[in-house]
Amino acid sequence: MQAANTAPTPRRWIDVLKDRWPTAVAIGLTFLTLSGASDLNAEVRSLAQVLPALPLLYLAVAKLGRPALSWPLLGVGMVIIVGARLLDLVAPSTILLALALVVLVWGMIDEHSRRSGEFRIQVIGMIGFGALALAGLALDPEIGRYAVGAGWLLHGVWDFVHLWRGRVVARSYAEWCGVLDVLIGLELIFLL
């Protein structure tokens, strides 16, 4: 009787990497954006401005009930954030929080908030992560970075719980966002 060949083959590694592409993309993106921030205030404000986008995407996808929209809505969110920064008329967080309010009101008007437990969970997440973003913007950057870092880190946990549950957003999105959020949170808390 022959022993089974348990040594990893190049093909096996390719299959593992192919299955973990969201993790690889998140790690690559984190290294590209890893800052040696010389301006702590600007870095904290920038990441606090983007933080509301994380729960907003979950809220919108839960309202629409279509996980396949996770990636397209990420693209829309990025256009909003980049556009707001380029135009410099309104802070991205203001636009994102206003959009969250629209989705919340929409969910109450059509009574989706009563029918969907998933939507109610996302409302709680939107309120909690939105509060951490606002705290990060209001506090001194030395302290605010911990609030914003906690927001990113905890949203990473939120992503992994949703990945494990297989609900609300696409699994690939939850994996990508979870890895990215944890790495950004750790950078804010420990590296800046």
Secondary structure, DSSP 8 states (H G I E B T S, - for coil): ------S--HHHHHHHHHHTHHHHHHHHHHHHH----S-HHHHHHHHHHHTTHHHHHHHHHHHHT-GGGHHHHHHHHHHHHHHHHHH-SS-HHHHHHHHHHHHHHHHHHTTHHHH-HHHHHHHHHHHHHHHHHHHHHHS-HHHHHHHHHHHHHHHHHHHHHHHHHT-SS-HHHHHHHHHHHHHHHHIIIII-
